[in-house]
Amino acid sequence: MGYCDQEKPIPAGHTFCFTEGRFVTRCFRADPSDMRQCLRLRFDYFVCKRRWVSADANLDGVEYDRYDVGAHHLGVFGGDALLGYLRALPWTESLGFMLEHEFSCLLPHGDVRGFRKADALEVSRLVLNPDVQCEHCHTVVELLLKSLYHLAKRELKPIVYMVVEESWLRPFVRRFKLPLQTIGVPYTFPDGTRTVAAMTNIRELEELFAAKYPDKFRWYQQI
């Protein structure tokens, strides 16, 4: 059922990767070919389509920022094509989290003192390739979540933070059975997008899946 460290050599620059049917999911930090695809997909969505990120700071048709160097990059591929992507950032003294800087407006009075930093990851830049067929969207997102689960376990970082559109949070929780809880307060950005900060605990997810969704939990465990 796919492969991980113990079964096959990991490609250069990759933390782990595994296969599920026609899809290959990779976690990497320094692979230039995979990164180029990821940054192009981010540019198409976050710069060109949503205009959440300024084009002035992102040249050559790629979208990047100062957090990319320290992040884990998770991608789902079908053949050579990138189908879905997300970024998982461990906290460091030099970078911090986006919630501490760009999204501090989502926290009460910008207060980050309650943050769990050393044992946490921050998820950002979740995006699907618009060419992904609708019937595969659920699978691609679930594979990204599965790789995030294994990364959090591998790095001993059970807390996961994220910023999401408020209208998207409830159906996402319902569809993927994730124990996400909101923190702070919703905030509406100038383009009308209402966002909220959320967090989950991988240990709580394991307890929930083991008790209520054992088949799904076994699927998440196996790579």
Stockholm file with secondary structure:
# STOCKHOLM 1.0

chainA/1-223         MGYCDQEKPIPAGHTFCFTEGRFVTRCFRADPSDMRQCLRLRFDYFVCKRRWVSADANLDGVEYDRYDVGAHHLGVFGGDALLGYLRALPWTESLGFMLEHEFSCLLPHGDVRGFRKADALEVSRLVLNPDVQCEHCHTVVELLLKSLYHLAKRELKPIVYMVVEESWLRPFVRRFKLPLQTIGVPYTFPDGTRTVAAMTNIRELEELFAAKYPDKFRWYQQI
#=GR chainA/1-223 SS CCCCTTTSCCCTTEEEEEEETTEEEEEESSCHHHHHHHHHHHIIIIIIISCCSCGGGCCTTCCCCTTGGGCEEEEEEETTEEEEEEEEEECCTTTCCGGGTTTGGGSGGGCCTTCCCTTEEEEEEEEECTTSCHHHHHHHHHHHHHHHHHHHHHHTCCEEEEEEEHHHHHHHHHHHTCCCEEEEEEEECTTSCEEEEEEEEHHHHHHHHHHHCHHHHHHHHCC
#=GC SS_cons         CCCCTTTSCCCTTEEEEEEETTEEEEEESSCHHHHHHHHHHHIIIIIIISCCSCGGGCCTTCCCCTTGGGCEEEEEEETTEEEEEEEEEECCTTTCCGGGTTTGGGSGGGCCTTCCCTTEEEEEEEEECTTSCHHHHHHHHHHHHHHHHHHHHHHTCCEEEEEEEHHHHHHHHHHHTCCCEEEEEEEECTTSCEEEEEEEEHHHHHHHHHHHCHHHHHHHHCC
//
